[in-house]
Amino acid sequence: MSIKKTTPTDNSVQGPEDLPEPKLSKALLKEFIDQFNAKLKEINDTARSSHTKWRILLEQEGIEPSSEKDKQNARQSKQFNLAVAFPAEYRKVLQQLQKNTQSELESLQNRPTESSEASKLLDSFNRFTLSDLVTIELQRYLGDIKPKVSMADVFANAAGSLNKYSAGDSGDKSYSVKCKTCGAARSEEEQYGDCFYCGTPLF
Ligand SMILES: [Zn+2]
């Protein structure tokens, strides 16, 4: 400690350098949550708007895009829409945001909270926003990109499914496991336990 501090005389006002590390205040938490919301909004806007920007975002985040085979698989099924961001890719980006936010939050949480209001805000952000982030945003995204169904499609699908059953497809084992999140059937080649379309673990 060679730097000599200008020590304030007894009754002088203390400078900011003399203050201990500030407590975790409501204002600071709000700022943190605003930043989180801005990041989430950017991800959501990009996922719904531009293929090029989405590819750049995946690169920046170091996330491997879904395989062409998985995309082909979705293309063949009229049930799904490829959308801008393939749902399994979108899920990975959300998971990364969740992980990063959690670790940033952990370093903030080392500080004592300033007020019970701040503690409440922290608790509700943790419990209702962060812990359910992936599930909630993925469901919303799947709903947004779902192909719009016209009455003509409904009749066509009804006829199609009758044909399918009469052809005896219902006994096919590969259709026995369905993704609870998006309804995709597990493809026969899928050895791993994640849904090819939305990335949710099947088991
Ligand atoms: Zn799925």
Residues whose N, C-alpha, C, O or C-beta is under 5 A from the ligand:
A	BS01	ZN	C179 T181 C182 G183 A184 C195 Y197 C198 G199 T200
